[in-house]
Amino acid sequence: QKEVEQNSGPLSVPEGAIASLNCTYSDRGSQSFFWYRQYSGKSPELIMSIYSNGDKEDGRFTAQLNKASQYVSLLIRDSQPSDSATYLCAVGYSSASKIIFGSGTRLSIRP
Amino acid sequence: KAGVTQTPRYLIKTRGQQVTLSCSPISGHRSVSWYQQTPGQGLQFLFEYFSETQRNKGNFPGRFSGRQFSNSRSEMNVSTLELGDSALYLCASSLVFGEREQYFGPGTRLTVT
């Protein structure tokens, strides 16, 4: 089992719809979770961090964390073509004192 | 506040040569991590430095090394370059060591011919 798993996609969503990106992790002791957005040819950009169970909202983005199910997700409301990018899930592994990145989900917003 | 800076942005080297990449973290950040990103392997962790000490290391051969200076600036070195070392090398800074928010620099695109 991979430490951080994401569906590679591509995930195609119509403009204006909700995009839902999912991530599972293997370390039950993990306490910190992050979502990064990476445009083609650019470096990853931190868009959300979440540390507690439940939802965290920031503008059109909502991160959801369920530690019991070892699951974290990112919802993007009112998807725009500019949201087309690869989204990387990252999990803080306390056992190793480091952040582990998933391989990313490629999101495409179609007009 | 200035972001993470990396130099050079692009580099072309020949097999067998060695290369040094530089990273300056966000002011006040004391931890620097290095990653290699390739289309096939995704983002691979190289190492993390905090207070001039390597705190974590990924599964890369000894040809990959790094260091951190007292001003938190970091360098990574790759000796005896191989074609497979062609990648985007990313530096990320964070306030402290461990599982906290990391902020990435623009990266150095290394091409080995």
Interface residues (C-beta under 8 A of the other chain):
Chain A: S30 Q31 S32 F34 Y36 K42 S43 P44 E45 L46 S49 L88 A90 V91 G92 Y93 S94 A96 S97 K98 I99 I100 F101 G102 S103 G104
Chain B: S33 Y35 G42 L43 F45 E48 R55 N56 L88 L90 F97 G98 E99 R100 E101 Q102 Y103 F104 G105 P106 G107
